[in-house]
Amino acid sequence: MESPLLKTGEAARYLNVSRGLLYLWRYKGVGPNWIKISSDIKRRACVRYRLEDLEQWLAGNIQQPESAP
């Protein structure tokens, strides 16, 4: 089964971050993978996030506490 495509607001809610932060991550080239649907340069891009990409990104960012010396 294909992973559902989420709009930016839906992805932001899933990650519990703001839409602006997702935009900033896209601009800086960090954060979860995203899909650009629109190929027309004059039009605003239609951006979507696959749920599986969000889950993989979260799993890859799990931090372990440092051990005390």
Contacts in CASP RR format, 6 or more apart in sequence:
PFRMAT RR
TARGET T0000
AUTHOR 0000-0000-0000
METHOD contacts of the structure
MODEL  1
MESPLLKTGEAARYLNVSRGLLYLWRYKGVGPNWIKISSDIKRRACVRYR
LEDLEQWLAGNIQQPESAP
3 50 0 8 1.000
3 51 0 8 1.000
3 52 0 8 1.000
3 53 0 8 1.000
4 50 0 8 1.000
4 51 0 8 1.000
5 35 0 8 1.000
5 48 0 8 1.000
5 49 0 8 1.000
5 50 0 8 1.000
6 14 0 8 1.000
6 48 0 8 1.000
6 49 0 8 1.000
6 50 0 8 1.000
6 51 0 8 1.000
6 54 0 8 1.000
7 47 0 8 1.000
7 48 0 8 1.000
7 49 0 8 1.000
8 19 0 8 1.000
8 22 0 8 1.000
8 23 0 8 1.000
8 47 0 8 1.000
8 49 0 8 1.000
9 19 0 8 1.000
9 22 0 8 1.000
10 49 0 8 1.000
11 22 0 8 1.000
11 32 0 8 1.000
11 49 0 8 1.000
11 54 0 8 1.000
12 18 0 8 1.000
12 19 0 8 1.000
12 20 0 8 1.000
12 21 0 8 1.000
12 22 0 8 1.000
14 51 0 8 1.000
14 54 0 8 1.000
15 22 0 8 1.000
15 32 0 8 1.000
15 54 0 8 1.000
15 58 0 8 1.000
25 31 0 8 1.000
25 32 0 8 1.000
26 34 0 8 1.000
26 47 0 8 1.000
31 57 0 8 1.000
32 49 0 8 1.000
32 53 0 8 1.000
32 54 0 8 1.000
32 56 0 8 1.000
32 57 0 8 1.000
32 58 0 8 1.000
33 49 0 8 1.000
33 50 0 8 1.000
33 53 0 8 1.000
33 57 0 8 1.000
34 47 0 8 1.000
34 48 0 8 1.000
34 49 0 8 1.000
34 53 0 8 1.000
35 47 0 8 1.000
35 48 0 8 1.000
35 49 0 8 1.000
35 50 0 8 1.000
36 45 0 8 1.000
36 46 0 8 1.000
36 47 0 8 1.000
37 45 0 8 1.000
37 46 0 8 1.000
37 47 0 8 1.000
37 48 0 8 1.000
38 44 0 8 1.000
38 45 0 8 1.000
38 46 0 8 1.000
END
